[in-house]
Amino acid sequence: MHRHQIDSRYLIKNQMNKEEKELAISELTESLNNSSIFYLADTSSISANDTNRFRRELFNKGIKMQVAKNTLILKAMEKTGKDFGDLKTALKGNTAILFSDNAKTPAQTILNFRKKGTKPELKGAYVDSAIFLGDNQLQVLSTLKSKEELVGEIIGLLQSPASNVIAALQNGGGTIAGIVKTLSERNN
């Protein structure tokens, strides 16, 4: 651990001095600024063993979990300058922040973990400036497509008509009448 990094256990301990709080807020602000995707979850009623198992599952999927006091998270959100909208209202009770590069992986991991219980519970999520509030959003979040998947679908859709036009230009002799004739023959 670097000298300037604060151990996550300090983020939830009751008494922090001003310097520790400022450092925690600074680190949280940096994490929120560097992430376009994060989830807020309640892990409070999960046993220590299950929490460790959940952390391992998250780690294996490339998701970083950080537990912090709600007041520190709120101050960090405010310092980012980003608009988190109603997501701030989800900062009640125990809060774990799940940082991910993939929008649906945290939701899928939570759903998979919950096959044995009802926790962790989703409080909310921030995905590329979209706000999702409540545990009932888990199914929606678990089916979100990544930017790469969406771009692939768009390219596939664009390639089909483009290849038809190119073929029509090559086969139709370059005239409008030839292009129309070739396209109409392909569509029949």
MIMI-405316 format. One line per 5 residues: number of its first residue (from 1); for each residue y, z, x of N, C-alpha, C, CB. Coordinates in Angstrom, 3 decimals. Glycine has a CB too. Example, Ala and Ser with C-alpha at 12.3 -4.5 7.8 and 13.67 -1.06 7.14 Angstrom:
BEGIN
1> -5.690/7.800/13.190/-4.500/7.800/12.300/-3.300/7.800/13.200/-4.473/9.046/11.308 ~ -2.250/7.080/12.850/-1.060/7.140/13.670/0.030/7.870/12.900/-0.598/5.725/14.084
***
This chain:
BEGIN
1> -1.180/0.000/0.855/0.000/0.000/0.000/1.234/0.000/0.894/0.003/1.230/-0.969 ~ 2.162/-0.880/0.600/3.408/-0.922/1.352/4.224/0.332/1.066/4.218/-2.189/1.004 ~ 5.047/0.690/2.028/5.867/1.892/1.890/6.772/1.810/0.666/6.709/2.106/3.147 ~ 7.269/0.602/0.350/8.207/0.469/-0.763/7.521/0.229/-2.109/9.162/-0.658/-0.483 ~ 6.199/0.043/-2.091/5.503/-0.117/-3.358/5.098/1.251/-3.890/4.267/-1.031/-3.198
6> 5.223/1.391/-5.187/4.883/2.676/-5.798/3.477/2.589/-6.381/5.917/3.069/-6.898 ~ 2.692/3.606/-6.163/1.345/3.660/-6.700/1.420/3.734/-8.217/0.564/4.867/-6.124 ~ 0.532/2.992/-8.904/0.600/2.928/-10.365/0.430/4.297/-11.022/-0.460/1.981/-10.887 ~ -0.223/5.228/-10.366/-0.373/6.549/-10.989/0.980/7.239/-11.132/-1.331/7.430/-10.164 ~ 1.955/6.875/-10.281/3.292/7.445/-10.387/4.048/6.878/-11.585/4.076/7.188/-9.107
11> 3.636/5.710/-12.052/4.329/5.091/-13.178/4.075/5.839/-14.485/3.898/3.640/-13.321 ~ 3.014/6.610/-14.528/2.701/7.305/-15.767/2.813/8.826/-15.659/1.321/6.939/-16.208 ~ 3.052/9.312/-14.468/3.156/10.766/-14.364/4.451/11.227/-15.024/3.102/11.225/-12.878 ~ 4.437/12.410/-15.550/5.550/12.904/-16.356/6.846/13.081/-15.590/5.178/14.194/-16.970 ~ 6.785/13.625/-14.416/7.999/13.929/-13.668/8.145/12.980/-12.492/7.988/15.383/-13.182
16> 9.156/12.148/-12.561/9.469/11.250/-11.458/10.899/11.527/-11.045/9.267/9.747/-11.854 ~ 11.147/11.511/-9.741/12.534/11.671/-9.339/13.258/10.334/-9.543/12.636/12.150/-7.853 ~ 14.559/10.363/-9.403/15.382/9.184/-9.698/15.004/8.007/-8.815/16.864/9.510/-9.518 ~ 14.739/8.260/-7.561/14.367/7.193/-6.633/13.040/6.545/-7.042/14.268/7.743/-5.199 ~ 12.066/7.369/-7.425/10.772/6.850/-7.866/10.929/6.004/-9.137/9.785/8.010/-8.115
21> 11.758/6.467/-10.064/11.993/5.711/-11.295/12.645/4.366/-10.992/12.873/6.519/-12.260 ~ 13.657/4.371/-10.124/14.343/3.119/-9.775/13.393/2.136/-9.108/15.534/3.400/-8.850 ~ 12.539/2.655/-8.231/11.556/1.809/-7.557/10.556/1.237/-8.567/10.816/2.608/-6.464 ~ 10.089/2.083/-9.490/9.145/1.634/-10.515/9.779/0.563/-11.397/8.674/2.821/-11.375 ~ 11.017/0.786/-11.807/11.719/-0.193/-12.650/11.912/-1.498/-11.886/13.091/0.363/-13.117
26> 12.257/-1.402/-10.625/12.454/-2.589/-9.791/11.172/-3.408/-9.681/12.937/-2.186/-8.397 ~ 10.052/-2.720/-9.447/8.768/-3.411/-9.330/8.344/-4.035/-10.664/7.688/-2.439/-8.839 ~ 8.546/-3.298/-11.749/8.223/-3.849/-13.060/9.107/-5.055/-13.389/8.377/-2.774/-14.137 ~ 10.382/-4.964/-13.042/11.312/-6.075/-13.282/10.853/-7.308/-12.521/12.752/-5.691/-12.863 ~ 10.467/-7.120/-11.277/9.991/-8.247/-10.469/8.734/-8.861/-11.079/9.712/-7.794/-9.026
31> 7.803/-8.023/-11.523/6.578/-8.525/-12.147/6.888/-9.296/-13.424/5.620/-7.370/-12.451 ~ 7.801/-8.767/-14.248/8.171/-9.447/-15.494/8.908/-10.758/-15.218/9.043/-8.530/-16.360 ~ 9.735/-10.776/-14.187/10.453/-12.001/-13.816/9.509/-13.078/-13.298/11.509/-11.694/-12.762 ~ 8.466/-12.663/-12.595/7.541/-13.610/-11.979/6.423/-14.054/-12.907/6.949/-13.007/-10.751 ~ 6.383/-13.525/-14.109/5.301/-13.863/-15.027/5.847/-14.420/-16.333/4.432/-12.638/-15.301
36> 5.306/-15.549/-16.733/5.687/-16.108/-18.036/4.675/-15.715/-19.099/5.806/-17.642/-17.958 ~ 3.636/-14.976/-18.677/2.596/-14.541/-19.616/2.236/-13.093/-19.312/1.331/-15.458/-19.527 ~ 2.389/-12.234/-20.317/1.873/-10.876/-20.198/1.567/-10.319/-21.581/2.880/-9.968/-19.458 ~ 0.629/-9.400/-21.609/0.206/-8.731/-22.836/0.547/-7.256/-22.723/-1.317/-8.932/-23.097 ~ 0.812/-6.634/-23.863/0.966/-5.187/-23.939/-0.218/-4.664/-24.741/2.346/-4.771/-24.593
41> -0.950/-3.727/-24.169/-2.151/-3.221/-24.828/-2.170/-1.698/-24.811/-3.412/-3.776/-24.151 ~ -2.921/-1.142/-25.744/-3.120/0.308/-25.831/-4.530/0.614/-25.369/-2.875/0.842/-27.286 ~ -4.636/1.296/-24.245/-5.948/1.665/-23.703/-6.161/3.178/-23.764/-6.087/1.170/-22.251 ~ -5.349/3.870/-24.547/-5.318/5.336/-24.512/-6.616/6.006/-24.914/-4.240/5.827/-25.397 ~ -7.348/5.470/-25.858/-8.542/6.181/-26.320/-9.821/5.683/-25.664/-8.667/6.053/-27.814
46> -9.684/4.920/-24.592/-10.855/4.459/-23.862/-11.179/5.494/-22.783/-10.616/3.039/-23.237 ~ -12.450/5.775/-22.614/-12.865/6.748/-21.596/-12.502/6.234/-20.208/-14.389/7.026/-21.685 ~ -12.506/7.138/-19.251/-12.169/6.773/-17.866/-13.139/5.717/-17.336/-12.193/8.023/-16.952 ~ -14.438/5.885/-17.639/-15.431/4.903/-17.187/-15.177/3.540/-17.810/-16.848/5.376/-17.528 ~ -14.882/3.520/-19.117/-14.615/2.252/-19.794/-13.312/1.618/-19.302/-14.553/2.464/-21.309
51> -12.310/2.446/-19.000/-11.056/1.922/-18.464/-11.302/1.252/-17.119/-10.010/3.047/-18.321 ~ -12.114/1.881/-16.280/-12.451/1.281/-14.984/-13.233/-0.013/-15.159/-13.257/2.264/-14.133 ~ -14.145/-0.041/-16.125/-14.920/-1.256/-16.407/-13.993/-2.363/-16.917/-16.040/-0.966/-17.447 ~ -13.041/-1.996/-17.780/-12.080/-2.955/-18.312/-11.210/-3.521/-17.188/-11.200/-2.296/-19.391 ~ -10.751/-2.639/-16.302/-9.946/-3.089/-15.153/-10.730/-4.087/-14.291/-9.509/-1.876/-14.293
56> -12.020/-3.798/-14.072/-12.855/-4.708/-13.276/-12.976/-6.068/-13.947/-14.250/-4.108/-13.059 ~ -13.201/-6.061/-15.275/-13.305/-7.328/-16.010/-11.999/-8.116/-15.898/-13.650/-7.069/-17.499 ~ -10.875/-7.422/-16.045/-9.577/-8.085/-15.922/-9.403/-8.656/-14.517/-8.432/-7.103/-16.248 ~ -9.698/-7.856/-13.505/-9.552/-8.278/-12.117/-10.392/-9.518/-11.839/-9.951/-7.146/-11.167 ~ -11.629/-9.520/-12.340/-12.518/-10.669/-12.139/-11.993/-11.937/-12.797/-13.896/-10.356/-12.677
61> -11.139/-11.784/-13.793/-10.547/-12.952/-14.479/-9.148/-13.268/-13.944/-10.477/-12.701/-16.002 ~ -8.729/-12.582/-12.899/-7.423/-12.843/-12.303/-6.262/-12.222/-13.060/-7.209/-14.306/-12.203 ~ -6.547/-11.183/-13.839/-5.520/-10.507/-14.638/-5.194/-9.163/-13.987/-5.995/-10.308/-16.119 ~ -3.908/-8.908/-13.810/-3.470/-7.640/-13.211/-3.070/-6.685/-14.329/-2.278/-7.861/-12.215 ~ -3.607/-5.467/-14.304/-3.267/-4.444/-15.298/-2.405/-3.386/-14.640/-4.546/-3.805/-15.914
66> -1.315/-3.049/-15.318/-0.411/-2.014/-14.815/-0.055/-1.100/-15.990/0.887/-2.643/-14.160 ~ -0.222/0.191/-15.804/0.116/1.172/-16.831/1.445/1.812/-16.437/-1.018/2.256/-16.993 ~ 2.356/1.895/-17.402/3.668/2.483/-17.107/4.227/3.154/-18.347/4.651/1.410/-16.589 ~ 5.200/4.021/-18.126/5.885/4.672/-19.244/6.711/3.621/-19.983/6.792/5.853/-18.746 ~ 6.767/3.757/-21.287/7.497/2.796/-22.114/8.975/2.696/-21.740/7.372/3.177/-23.571
71> 9.587/3.819/-21.385/11.008/3.791/-21.027/11.234/2.952/-19.771/11.538/5.222/-20.813 ~ 10.304/3.027/-18.828/10.421/2.239/-17.604/10.228/0.748/-17.906/9.390/2.713/-16.555 ~ 9.255/0.450/-18.766/9.010/-0.948/-19.151/10.236/-1.508/-19.865/7.751/-1.062/-20.062 ~ 10.788/-0.740/-20.772/11.964/-1.180/-21.527/13.147/-1.456/-20.588/12.354/-0.115/-22.578 ~ 13.396/-0.558/-19.648/14.494/-0.762/-18.702/14.250/-1.998/-17.840/14.671/0.477/-17.810
76> 12.998/-2.206/-17.435/12.662/-3.387/-16.639/12.863/-4.662/-17.458/11.208/-3.300/-16.131 ~ 12.469/-4.637/-18.735/12.674/-5.794/-19.611/14.163/-6.135/-19.706/12.094/-5.519/-21.020 ~ 14.975/-5.101/-19.864/16.418/-5.308/-19.985/17.005/-5.886/-18.701/17.117/-3.991/-20.333 ~ 16.478/-5.440/-17.548/17.010/-5.906/-16.266/16.644/-7.360/-15.979/16.502/-5.023/-15.144 ~ 15.602/-7.888/-16.614/15.209/-9.274/-16.349/16.216/-10.264/-16.920/13.826/-9.551/-16.929
81> 16.889/-9.876/-18.002/17.795/-10.807/-18.666/17.073/-11.752/-19.606/18.557/-11.601/-17.643 ~ 15.745/-11.659/-19.686/14.970/-12.500/-20.601/15.059/-11.927/-22.010/13.486/-12.603/-20.144 ~ 14.839/-12.784/-22.992/14.848/-12.346/-24.381/13.415/-12.035/-24.811/15.486/-13.429/-25.305 ~ 13.098/-10.774/-24.913/11.771/-10.348/-25.329/11.713/-10.042/-26.823/11.345/-9.131/-24.535 ~ 12.808/-10.264/-27.518/12.859/-10.118/-28.965/12.266/-8.820/-29.463/12.157/-11.251/-29.607
86> 11.406/-8.929/-30.479/10.788/-7.765/-31.102/9.658/-7.158/-30.279/10.269/-8.138/-32.448 ~ 9.334/-7.772/-29.149/8.265/-7.227/-28.317/8.589/-5.804/-27.865/8.031/-8.126/-27.100 ~ 9.865/-5.506/-27.747/10.288/-4.157/-27.336/9.842/-3.104/-28.350/11.819/-4.103/-27.166 ~ 9.696/-3.493/-29.612/9.268/-2.546/-30.644/7.812/-2.116/-30.454/9.450/-3.165/-32.028 ~ 7.057/-2.870/-29.666/5.650/-2.539/-29.425/5.493/-1.439/-28.378/4.889/-3.783/-28.984
91> 6.595/-1.044/-27.764/6.536/-0.035/-26.707/6.511/1.370/-27.306/7.734/-0.184/-25.750 ~ 5.370/1.716/-27.854/5.131/3.050/-28.413/3.766/3.505/-27.936/5.215/3.050/-29.985 ~ 3.609/4.794/-27.769/2.315/5.302/-27.325/2.032/4.901/-25.891/1.205/4.800/-28.235 ~ 0.762/4.783/-25.572/0.319/4.432/-24.224/0.365/2.916/-24.060/-1.113/4.973/-23.948 ~ 0.942/2.419/-22.972/1.077/0.979/-22.798/0.557/0.527/-21.441/2.529/0.564/-22.961
96> -0.326/-0.459/-21.501/-0.801/-1.145/-20.298/-0.283/-2.577/-20.373/-2.384/-1.101/-20.178 ~ 0.247/-3.070/-19.264/0.723/-4.448/-19.204/-0.342/-5.269/-18.480/2.122/-4.549/-18.477 ~ -0.723/-6.384/-19.093/-1.706/-7.280/-18.502/-0.989/-8.564/-18.105/-2.888/-7.569/-19.491 ~ -0.882/-8.827/-16.808/-0.216/-10.020/-16.298/-1.265/-11.089/-16.000/0.618/-9.692/-15.025 ~ -1.011/-12.308/-16.472/-1.977/-13.384/-16.294/-1.275/-14.718/-16.094/-2.918/-13.460/-17.492
101> -1.975/-15.659/-15.474/-1.470/-17.022/-15.352/-1.962/-17.893/-16.495/-1.888/-17.627/-14.016 ~ -2.930/-17.395/-17.250/-3.513/-18.145/-18.355/-3.232/-17.408/-19.654/-5.038/-18.347/-18.152 ~ -2.757/-18.126/-20.655/-2.330/-17.496/-21.902/-3.468/-16.894/-22.709/-1.615/-18.491/-22.740 ~ -4.638/-17.499/-22.672/-5.702/-17.013/-23.555/-6.718/-16.087/-22.884/-6.423/-18.178/-24.133 ~ -6.767/-16.062/-21.552/-7.775/-15.258/-20.860/-7.675/-13.763/-21.178/-7.649/-15.463/-19.371
106> -6.472/-13.151/-21.216/-6.434/-11.724/-21.577/-6.970/-11.468/-22.987/-5.004/-11.195/-21.470 ~ -6.629/-12.333/-23.938/-7.117/-12.152/-25.313/-8.634/-12.265/-25.359/-6.478/-13.189/-26.262 ~ -9.181/-13.250/-24.668/-10.632/-13.417/-24.643/-11.310/-12.224/-23.981/-11.007/-14.706/-23.912 ~ -10.698/-11.697/-22.930/-11.266/-10.543/-22.225/-11.245/-9.306/-23.122/-10.487/-10.267/-20.916 ~ -10.144/-9.101/-23.836/-10.051/-7.968/-24.764/-11.103/-8.099/-25.860/-8.634/-7.881/-25.386
111> -11.205/-9.282/-26.458/-12.187/-9.494/-27.534/-13.607/-9.278/-27.031/-12.050/-10.909/-28.117 ~ -13.901/-9.759/-25.847/-15.229/-9.576/-25.278/-15.514/-8.097/-25.019/-15.366/-10.377/-23.982 ~ -14.530/-7.381/-24.479/-14.691/-5.957/-24.197/-14.874/-5.169/-25.498/-13.474/-5.421/-23.412 ~ -14.211/-5.603/-26.556/-14.253/-4.887/-27.832/-15.538/-5.126/-28.611/-13.080/-5.287/-28.678 ~ -16.452/-5.868/-28.102/-17.737/-6.022/-28.777/-18.443/-4.678/-28.878/-18.623/-7.039/-28.036
116> -18.008/-3.738/-28.030/-18.601/-2.397/-28.022/-17.674/-1.337/-28.593/-18.989/-2.016/-26.618 ~ -16.524/-1.740/-29.169/-15.584/-0.764/-29.713/-14.350/-1.447/-30.272/-15.184/0.244/-28.643 ~ -13.328/-0.648/-30.598/-12.113/-1.197/-31.188/-10.935/-1.199/-30.221/-11.750/-0.420/-32.420 ~ -11.128/-0.720/-29.027/-10.056/-0.672/-28.037/-10.465/-1.504/-26.834/-9.739/0.793/-27.618 ~ -9.557/-2.002/-26.081/-8.124/-1.829/-26.198/-7.559/-2.618/-27.378/-7.443/-2.252/-24.910
121> -6.451/-2.118/-27.859/-5.772/-2.743/-28.995/-4.559/-3.504/-28.478/-5.350/-1.680/-30.059 ~ -4.364/-4.714/-28.997/-3.216/-5.512/-28.589/-1.975/-5.028/-29.318/-3.457/-7.010/-28.864 ~ -0.931/-4.727/-28.554/0.360/-4.362/-29.143/1.219/-5.607/-29.302/1.089/-3.307/-28.271 ~ 1.175/-6.467/-28.303/1.969/-7.674/-28.344/1.734/-8.503/-27.099/3.444/-7.340/-28.491 ~ 2.276/-9.721/-27.125/2.143/-10.613/-25.973/3.382/-11.481/-25.850/0.879/-11.493/-26.097
126> 3.669/-11.866/-24.621/4.761/-12.768/-24.294/4.133/-13.953/-23.578/5.870/-12.065/-23.411 ~ 4.193/-15.126/-24.214/3.582/-16.320/-23.653/4.622/-17.427/-23.623/2.331/-16.751/-24.468 ~ 5.126/-17.718/-22.425/6.128/-18.782/-22.251/7.253/-18.662/-23.267/5.471/-20.157/-22.372 ~ 7.814/-17.498/-23.402/8.936/-17.135/-24.276/8.565/-16.988/-25.756/10.012/-18.166/-24.149 ~ 7.315/-17.238/-26.127/6.860/-16.986/-27.500/6.393/-15.531/-27.592/5.703/-17.978/-27.914
131> 6.732/-14.874/-28.697/6.386/-13.470/-28.906/5.267/-13.377/-29.946/7.634/-12.648/-29.359 ~ 4.244/-12.608/-29.625/3.142/-12.335/-30.548/3.082/-10.824/-30.726/1.764/-12.915/-30.017 ~ 3.137/-10.345/-31.961/3.115/-8.913/-32.225/1.896/-8.529/-33.048/4.390/-8.484/-32.943 ~ 1.218/-7.484/-32.630/0.131/-6.912/-33.401/-1.247/-7.361/-32.959/0.314/-7.243/-34.823 ~ -2.204/-6.491/-33.238/-3.588/-6.725/-32.860/-4.178/-7.931/-33.590/-4.420/-5.488/-33.142
136> -3.624/-8.252/-34.759/-4.146/-9.384/-35.536/-3.854/-10.733/-34.869/-3.548/-9.369/-36.940 ~ -3.103/-10.745/-33.783/-2.775/-11.982/-33.061/-3.808/-12.333/-31.983/-1.401/-11.854/-32.421 ~ -4.796/-11.468/-31.783/-5.788/-11.707/-30.729/-6.538/-13.022/-30.912/-6.779/-10.565/-30.686 ~ -6.976/-13.319/-32.131/-7.714/-14.565/-32.368/-6.856/-15.776/-32.051/-8.199/-14.635/-33.819 ~ -5.593/-15.749/-32.491/-4.683/-16.863/-32.221/-4.508/-17.035/-30.717/-3.311/-16.632/-32.904
141> -4.256/-15.940/-30.011/-4.038/-15.990/-28.572/-5.287/-16.459/-27.820/-3.610/-14.623/-28.066 ~ -6.462/-16.111/-28.321/-7.701/-16.476/-27.629/-8.004/-17.968/-27.725/-8.863/-15.687/-28.196 ~ -7.309/-18.687/-28.603/-7.552/-20.121/-28.754/-6.394/-20.982/-28.253/-7.821/-20.438/-30.200 ~ -5.368/-20.364/-27.685/-4.245/-21.129/-27.155/-4.719/-22.080/-26.056/-3.155/-20.183/-26.614 ~ -4.124/-23.251/-26.038/-4.461/-24.211/-24.991/-3.473/-24.061/-23.850/-4.457/-25.664/-25.537
146> -3.981/-24.241/-22.641/-3.117/-24.164/-21.463/-2.252/-25.410/-21.392/-3.953/-24.006/-20.165 ~ -1.222/-25.354/-20.577/-0.352/-26.514/-20.382/-1.156/-27.704/-19.876/0.785/-26.182/-19.398 ~ -2.101/-27.443/-18.972/-2.925/-28.516/-18.418/-3.770/-29.178/-19.503/-3.830/-27.972/-17.307 ~ -4.344/-28.367/-20.403/-5.146/-28.931/-21.496/-4.287/-29.776/-22.428/-5.835/-27.812/-22.291 ~ -3.084/-29.290/-22.748/-2.185/-30.045/-23.621/-1.728/-31.345/-22.971/-0.974/-29.198/-23.990
151> -1.386/-31.292/-21.687/-0.976/-32.505/-20.982/-2.120/-33.513/-20.958/-0.521/-32.172/-19.544 ~ -3.330/-33.043/-20.715/-4.503/-33.925/-20.717/-4.693/-34.615/-22.055/-5.753/-33.138/-20.369 ~ -4.538/-33.864/-23.149/-4.671/-34.450/-24.485/-3.583/-35.492/-24.743/-4.611/-33.353/-25.557 ~ -2.365/-35.181/-24.339/-1.253/-36.121/-24.545/-1.478/-37.393/-23.739/0.095/-35.471/-24.152 ~ -1.915/-37.242/-22.498/-2.187/-38.420/-21.669/-3.286/-39.259/-22.297/-2.584/-38.005/-20.236
156> -4.326/-38.600/-22.801/-5.407/-39.328/-23.472/-4.909/-40.095/-24.683/-6.505/-38.370/-23.893 ~ -4.039/-39.459/-25.459/-3.478/-40.136/-26.635/-2.579/-41.302/-26.235/-2.689/-39.143/-27.492 ~ -1.812/-41.108/-25.179/-0.901/-42.158/-24.730/-1.634/-43.321/-24.072/0.111/-41.585/-23.766 ~ -2.742/-43.046/-23.394/-3.458/-44.096/-22.686/-4.076/-45.105/-23.639/-4.531/-43.494/-21.811 ~ -4.569/-44.660/-24.759/-5.218/-45.576/-25.689/-4.258/-46.654/-26.185/-5.786/-44.805/-26.870
161> -3.116/-46.313/-26.764/-2.200/-47.370/-27.209/-1.648/-48.185/-26.041/-1.047/-46.763/-27.998 ~ -1.399/-47.542/-24.896/-0.853/-48.261/-23.750/-1.853/-49.295/-23.249/-0.483/-47.284/-22.622 ~ -3.133/-48.929/-23.190/-4.130/-49.894/-22.724/-4.261/-51.046/-23.708/-5.491/-49.213/-22.522 ~ -4.094/-50.779/-25.004/-4.122/-51.859/-25.990/-2.958/-52.823/-25.783/-4.082/-51.286/-27.411 ~ -1.779/-52.301/-25.531/-0.600/-53.143/-25.327/-0.754/-53.962/-24.053/0.680/-52.284/-25.262
166> -1.235/-53.332/-22.972/-1.412/-54.053/-21.708/-2.430/-55.173/-21.878/-1.857/-53.090/-20.587 ~ -3.540/-54.869/-22.538/-4.558/-55.906/-22.776/-3.989/-57.027/-23.628/-5.803/-55.305/-23.459 ~ -3.185/-56.681/-24.615/-2.594/-57.701/-25.476/-1.635/-58.581/-24.690/-1.868/-57.053/-26.658 ~ -0.868/-57.964/-23.784/0.057/-58.750/-22.964/-0.703/-59.724/-22.061/0.940/-57.821/-22.113 ~ -1.824/-59.256/-21.501/-2.595/-60.110/-20.598/-3.308/-61.224/-21.351/-3.608/-59.279/-19.824
171> -3.855/-60.908/-22.517/-4.629/-61.889/-23.284/-3.769/-62.802/-24.136/-5.614/-61.184/-24.163 ~ -2.588/-62.371/-24.507/-1.776/-63.139/-25.448/-0.865/-64.148/-24.795/-0.962/-62.222/-26.265 ~ -0.968/-64.307/-23.516/-0.137/-65.292/-22.858/1.309/-64.852/-22.750/-0.215/-66.592/-23.586 ~ 1.630/-63.620/-23.058/2.977/-63.122/-22.902/3.897/-63.433/-24.056/3.550/-63.661/-21.678 ~ 3.439/-64.142/-25.076/4.304/-64.447/-26.212/4.135/-63.383/-27.285/3.993/-65.848/-26.783
176> 5.149/-63.195/-28.078/5.094/-62.218/-29.173/3.957/-62.565/-30.122/6.440/-62.172/-29.941 ~ 3.841/-63.814/-30.489/2.790/-64.242/-31.422/1.412/-63.959/-30.835/2.932/-65.747/-31.751 ~ 1.243/-64.229/-29.538/-0.044/-63.980/-28.892/-0.371/-62.498/-28.842/-0.047/-64.554/-27.488 ~ 0.631/-61.684/-28.558/0.429/-60.224/-28.505/0.038/-59.694/-29.877/1.707/-59.508/-28.004 ~ 0.767/-60.103/-30.910/0.465/-59.653/-32.267/-0.944/-60.074/-32.656/1.491/-60.215/-33.272
181> -1.313/-61.320/-32.344/-2.649/-61.833/-32.684/-3.732/-61.015/-31.970/-2.772/-63.337/-32.304 ~ -3.552/-60.780/-30.671/-4.540/-60.031/-29.907/-4.681/-58.590/-30.428/-4.156/-60.022/-28.424 ~ -3.550/-57.918/-30.693/-3.602/-56.553/-31.222/-4.264/-56.508/-32.585/-2.204/-55.965/-31.310 ~ -3.962/-57.475/-33.441/-4.562/-57.472/-34.792/-6.048/-57.732/-34.712/-3.894/-58.527/-35.696 ~ -6.499/-58.564/-33.777/-7.933/-58.816/-33.618/-8.638/-57.560/-33.113/-8.176/-59.995/-32.647
186> -7.999/-56.803/-32.218/-8.610/-55.571/-31.689/-8.715/-54.488/-32.749/-7.806/-55.047/-30.504 ~ -7.752/-54.444/-33.655/-7.752/-53.407/-34.702/-8.716/-53.722/-35.838/-6.352/-53.236/-35.266 ~ -9.194/-54.939/-35.939/-10.145/-55.311/-37.014/-11.547/-55.161/-36.590/-9.929/-56.717/-37.466
***
